[in-house]
C-alpha cells in the first residue's frame, strides 16, 4: 500500500511537471511566428516607388493580441517622391510596428533626414500611417544645413519631414 502511494505521488508530480513544460513550450504569444533575416521591402503606389524598408532581422508576433512586428537590431526607412528621388530617411536601433493601430515606433538613436539637408535627432519617434504624421514628446534636436539647430521637447511633422513644428522649444547658446 505504501509503495502504491509513493508511485501515485510520483506519477502526479511527473504529470504536473509535464503539463507545466507543455504550457511553457506552447506559449506562442511570446514567440515569433515569422522571422525574416536581411529584410528588405520596397513599396510602390500607383506605379511609383514610394518607400524602402530594410532591417537585419524582423520578428512578427501574430499570436499576440495585438499583433506586432519587432525590428530588434534596427531599421532603415527611405521615402521617395514620384520622380524616384529620395526625400526623407529614418534610422533607429529598434522599432516596433503595431499592426492594429498602423503605428510605427522607433527607439534608440533615431535619426531622420529630409531632402532640405535637415537632420532630426531624438530617442523616440512615432509614425502614424493613418494620419501620415510623425511625432514625439521627448527631447529633439533639428540641425539645419548651415549648422544652426533647434531643440525642444517634442516635434510634430508631416511624414516626409518637410514641414515640422518643434514643441516646447529650448533656447540654446545663452547664459545668464
C-alpha positions in Angstrom: 0.0 0.0 0.0 2.8 2.4 0.8 4.5 1.5 -2.4 1.3 2.3 -4.3 1.0 5.7 -2.6 4.6 6.6 -3.5 4.1 5.5 -7.1 0.9 7.5 -7.3 2.5 10.6 -5.8 5.5 10.3 -8.2 3.0 9.9 -11.1 1.2 13.1 -10.1 4.4 15.1 -9.7 5.7 14.0 -13.1 2.3 14.8 -14.8 2.3 18.3 -13.2 5.9 18.9 -14.4 5.0 17.7 -17.9 1.9 19.9 -18.0 3.9 23.0 -17.0 6.5 22.1 -19.6 3.9 21.8 -22.3 2.4 25.2 -21.3 5.8 26.8 -21.4 6.6 25.3 -24.8 3.3 26.1 -26.3 3.2 29.8 -25.1 3.1 31.1 -28.7 2.1 34.6 -27.7 5.7 35.3 -26.7 7.3 33.6 -29.6 7.7 35.0 -33.1 5.6 33.3 -35.7 7.7 34.6 -38.5 11.4 35.6 -38.5 13.0 37.4 -41.5 16.7 37.9 -41.9 18.3 40.6 -44.1 14.8 42.1 -44.6 14.3 44.5 -47.5 10.9 45.6 -48.7 10.0 48.1 -51.4 6.6 49.7 -51.5 5.1 51.3 -54.6 1.8 53.1 -55.1 0.2 53.8 -58.5 3.3 52.6 -60.2 5.6 54.9 -58.3 8.3 53.8 -56.0 7.4 55.3 -52.6 9.3 53.6 -49.8 12.0 51.1 -48.9 12.3 49.4 -45.5 15.3 47.4 -44.5 16.4 45.6 -41.3 18.9 42.9 -40.3 16.1 40.9 -38.7 12.3 41.2 -38.3 10.2 39.1 -35.9 6.4 39.1 -36.3 4.2 38.0 -33.4 0.9 37.1 -35.0 -0.3 35.1 -31.9 -0.1 38.3 -29.7 -3.1 40.5 -29.3 -2.5 43.0 -30.7 -0.2 41.7 -33.5 3.3 43.4 -33.7 6.4 43.2 -35.7 9.7 43.9 -34.0 12.9 45.2 -35.5 15.3 44.4 -32.6 18.5 45.1 -34.5 17.4 48.4 -36.0 15.6 49.7 -39.1 16.2 52.0 -42.0 13.3 53.6 -44.0 13.8 55.7 -47.1 10.9 57.5 -48.8 10.9 58.8 -52.4 8.9 61.3 -54.5 7.1 60.4 -57.8 10.3 61.2 -59.7 12.1 58.5 -57.7 14.2 61.0 -55.8 15.0 60.4 -52.1 13.0 62.8 -50.0 13.5 61.5 -46.4 15.0 58.8 -44.4 15.0 57.5 -40.8 17.1 55.1 -38.9 16.9 53.7 -35.4 18.4 51.0 -33.2 15.0 49.4 -32.5 11.5 49.7 -34.0 8.1 48.1 -33.4 5.1 48.1 -35.7 1.7 47.9 -34.0 -0.5 46.5 -36.8 -3.9 47.2 -35.3 -3.1 50.9 -34.9 -1.0 51.2 -38.0 1.6 52.8 -35.8 5.4 52.6 -36.1 7.6 53.4 -33.1 11.3 53.9 -33.5 13.6 54.0 -30.4 17.3 54.4 -29.7 19.5 56.8 -31.6 16.7 57.9 -34.0 18.0 60.0 -36.9 15.7 61.5 -39.5 16.8 63.4 -42.6 15.0 65.3 -45.3 15.9 66.5 -48.7 16.4 70.1 -47.4 19.5 68.8 -45.6 17.9 69.0 -42.2 18.6 66.2 -39.6 16.5 65.3 -36.7 18.0 63.6 -33.6 15.8 62.0 -30.9 15.5 58.8 -28.8 11.8 58.0 -29.7 9.7 58.8 -32.7 6.2 57.7 -33.9 4.9 57.5 -37.4 1.1 57.1 -37.8 0.2 55.6 -41.2 -3.4 56.7 -40.9 -2.7 60.4 -40.2 0.6 60.4 -42.1 2.2 62.3 -39.2 5.5 61.9 -37.3 5.7 62.9 -33.7 7.3 62.6 -30.3 7.1 64.2 -26.9 10.8 63.6 -25.9 13.8 65.8 -26.5 14.6 66.6 -30.1 17.3 68.4 -32.0 17.0 69.5 -35.6 20.2 70.6 -37.3 20.0 72.7 -40.4 22.5 72.7 -43.3 24.1 75.9 -42.1 24.8 74.3 -38.7 22.1 76.2 -36.7 19.9 73.9 -34.6 16.5 73.9 -32.9 15.9 71.9 -29.8 12.8 71.2 -27.7 10.6 68.7 -26.0 8.8 67.0 -28.9 8.1 67.5 -32.6 5.1 67.2 -34.9 5.8 66.8 -38.6 4.4 65.5 -41.9 5.6 62.0 -42.8 8.2 63.4 -45.2 9.7 65.7 -42.6 9.2 68.7 -44.9 7.0 70.7 -42.6 7.5 70.4 -38.8 7.0 72.2 -35.5 9.4 71.7 -32.6 7.3 71.6 -29.5 8.3 73.4 -26.3 11.4 75.0 -27.9 14.6 75.5 -25.9 16.9 78.4 -26.3 20.5 77.4 -26.7 23.7 79.4 -26.6 22.5 81.8 -23.9 23.8 82.0 -20.4 22.6 84.3 -17.5 
